Amino acid sequence: MEMTLKRRETMHRLCGKGLEIFHAKGYYNTSLDDILNELSLSKGAFYHHFKSKEDYFINIVQNLIVQKVYALLIEPLNTNENPLPVIIESLENALDPGKKNEMAYGFMLNDFLTEFNKRNEEISSQLKEIINVWEVNLVSLLKKGKLDGHIARHVDCEGVATYIIASYLGMRSLLMDSSNKQLRYQYIQQLKQYFNSIAAHHVAA
């Protein structure tokens, strides 16, 4: 049990440091030697934990990026309340620069989706699966919102989910290396207006 916990702690530390390295330099601009130097590991120690650089990154995706994106954007959707304010709040929190490290994971997901597109199908599929899980949860919540009378019956829930995801990832790109409060405020206000237009009876957001 103790060895298992120790290994988990070691993996978490290695993955956390690796995520910083890959985000700073990019996956393809980071060599194995860069990783070994930053982690103060020998090749033997590295290969004791990971099969390859790709396996290392996949571990990072599975152990850190999934966890953080789930906490920020998916877990809040587990609610019986009106889904529209809940979704707005989750996006506001995810875009809040005061979230320190958590904020960076949204940027990282978007960055890595772009970097691996058409270059590494295995890693791309891992990253896209995170988006797919978010989309499924959004659609499910929106459909429940229709049944509960919060959202107008004519609304295409799949289309709304696609818009939410695309607009959020777009804002992540626009806010890259920036904490432009005005830009973030304008986005949230426009999103509230859009949600107001699809709400049943046009209740103010």
C-alpha positions in Angstrom: 0.0 0.0 0.0 2.8 2.4 1.0 4.7 1.7 -2.2 1.6 2.3 -4.3 1.0 5.6 -2.6 4.6 6.6 -3.0 4.5 5.6 -6.7 1.3 7.7 -7.2 3.0 10.7 -5.5 6.0 10.3 -7.7 3.9 10.0 -10.9 1.9 13.1 -9.9 5.1 15.1 -9.3 6.6 14.0 -12.6 3.5 14.7 -14.5 3.0 18.1 -12.9 6.6 19.1 -13.8 6.2 17.6 -17.3 3.1 19.6 -18.0 4.9 22.8 -17.1 7.7 21.9 -19.5 5.5 20.9 -22.4 3.3 23.9 -22.0 6.3 26.3 -21.9 8.1 24.8 -24.9 5.6 22.8 -26.8 5.6 19.0 -27.1 7.6 18.8 -30.3 10.1 21.4 -29.2 10.9 19.5 -26.0 13.5 16.7 -26.2 13.9 13.8 -23.9 17.1 15.4 -22.7 15.2 18.5 -21.8 12.8 16.4 -19.8 15.5 14.5 -18.0 17.4 17.7 -17.1 14.3 19.4 -15.7 13.2 16.3 -13.7 16.8 15.5 -12.6 16.3 11.9 -13.8 18.5 9.4 -15.6 17.1 7.7 -18.7 16.8 4.5 -16.7 14.7 6.1 -14.0 12.5 7.8 -16.7 11.9 4.5 -18.5 11.1 2.8 -15.3 8.0 5.0 -15.1 7.2 5.6 -18.8 7.6 3.7 -22.1 8.4 6.8 -24.1 8.0 10.6 -24.4 4.6 10.0 -25.9 3.5 7.7 -23.1 4.7 10.3 -20.6 2.5 12.9 -22.2 -0.5 10.6 -22.3 0.0 10.0 -18.6 -0.1 13.8 -18.1 -3.3 14.0 -20.1 -5.0 11.2 -18.1 -3.7 12.2 -14.7 -3.8 16.0 -14.8 -5.5 17.7 -17.7 -8.6 15.4 -17.5 -8.8 16.0 -13.8 -8.6 19.7 -13.9 -10.9 20.2 -16.9 -13.4 17.9 -15.3 -13.3 19.9 -12.0 -13.8 23.2 -13.8 -16.2 22.5 -16.6 -17.9 19.1 -16.2 -18.4 18.5 -12.5 -20.5 21.8 -12.0 -23.0 20.4 -14.6 -24.1 17.8 -12.1 -27.1 19.9 -10.9 -30.9 19.9 -10.8 -31.0 23.6 -11.0 -31.7 25.8 -14.1 -28.7 24.8 -16.3 -28.1 28.2 -18.0 -26.8 30.1 -15.0 -24.9 27.0 -13.9 -23.1 26.9 -17.3 -22.4 30.6 -17.2 -20.9 30.3 -13.7 -18.7 27.4 -14.7 -17.3 29.3 -17.7 -16.7 32.5 -15.6 -14.8 30.4 -13.1 -12.8 28.7 -15.8 -11.8 32.1 -17.3 -11.1 33.7 -14.0 -7.3 34.6 -13.8 -7.6 34.4 -10.0 -7.8 30.6 -10.4 -4.0 30.4 -10.6 -2.8 27.0 -11.9 -6.4 25.8 -12.7 -6.8 28.6 -15.2 -3.8 27.4 -17.2 -5.3 24.0 -17.8 -7.9 25.4 -20.1 -5.2 27.2 -22.1 -3.2 24.1 -22.2 -6.0 21.9 -23.5 -6.6 24.4 -26.3 -2.8 24.7 -27.1 -2.3 21.0 -27.2 -5.4 20.3 -29.3 -3.8 22.7 -31.9 -0.3 21.3 -31.6 -1.2 17.7 -32.0 -3.9 18.1 -34.7 -2.9 16.0 -37.7 0.5 15.2 -36.1 -0.3 12.6 -33.5 -3.6 10.7 -33.7 -3.2 8.9 -30.4 -2.7 12.0 -28.3 -5.2 14.0 -30.4 -7.8 11.4 -29.7 -7.0 11.6 -25.9 -7.5 15.3 -25.9 -10.6 15.3 -28.1 -12.1 12.8 -25.7 -12.0 15.4 -23.0 -14.0 17.7 -25.2 -16.4 14.9 -26.1 -17.1 14.1 -22.5 -17.8 17.8 -21.8 -20.1 18.0 -24.8 -22.1 14.9 -23.7 -22.6 16.4 -20.3 -23.6 19.8 -21.7 -26.2 18.2 -24.0 -27.6 16.0 -21.2 -28.0 19.0 -18.9 -29.5 21.2 -21.6 -32.0 18.5 -22.5 -32.9 18.1 -18.9 -33.4 21.9 -18.8 -35.9 21.7 -21.6 -37.9 19.0 -19.8 -37.8 21.0 -16.6 -39.1 24.1 -18.4 -36.0 26.3 -18.1 -35.1 26.2 -21.8 -37.4 26.8 -24.8 -38.6 23.6 -26.5 -37.4 24.6 -30.0 -33.8 24.8 -28.9 -31.3 22.5 -30.5 -29.3 21.3 -27.5 -26.5 19.7 -29.5 -26.0 23.0 -31.4 -26.0 25.0 -28.2 -23.4 22.7 -26.7 -21.2 23.1 -29.8 -21.5 26.8 -29.6 -20.6 26.9 -25.9 -17.5 24.8 -26.4 -16.3 26.6 -29.6 -16.8 30.0 -28.0 -15.0 29.0 -24.8 -12.0 27.6 -26.6 -12.0 30.7 -28.8 -11.9 32.9 -25.7 -9.0 30.9 -24.4 -7.0 31.7 -27.5 -7.9 35.4 -27.3 -6.9 35.6 -23.7 -3.6 33.8 -24.2 -0.9 35.5 -22.0 -3.5 38.1 -21.1 -5.9 38.8 -18.2 -8.0 41.3 -20.3 -10.9 41.8 -17.9 -12.9 43.8 -20.4 -12.7 41.0 -23.1 -13.7 38.4 -20.6 -16.6 40.6 -19.3 -17.9 41.2 -22.9 -17.8 37.5 -23.7 -19.8 36.6 -20.5 -22.3 39.4 -21.1 -22.9 38.2 -24.7 -23.2 34.7 -23.6 -25.8 35.7 -21.0 -27.8 37.5 -23.7 -27.7 34.4 -25.9 -28.8 32.2 -23.1 -31.6 34.7 -22.3 -32.8 34.2 -26.0 -33.1 30.4 -25.6 -34.6 30.4 -22.1 -38.2 29.5 -21.7 -40.2 32.8 -21.4 -37.0 34.7 -22.0 -36.2 35.0 -18.3 -33.3 37.4 -17.7 -30.0 35.7 -17.1 
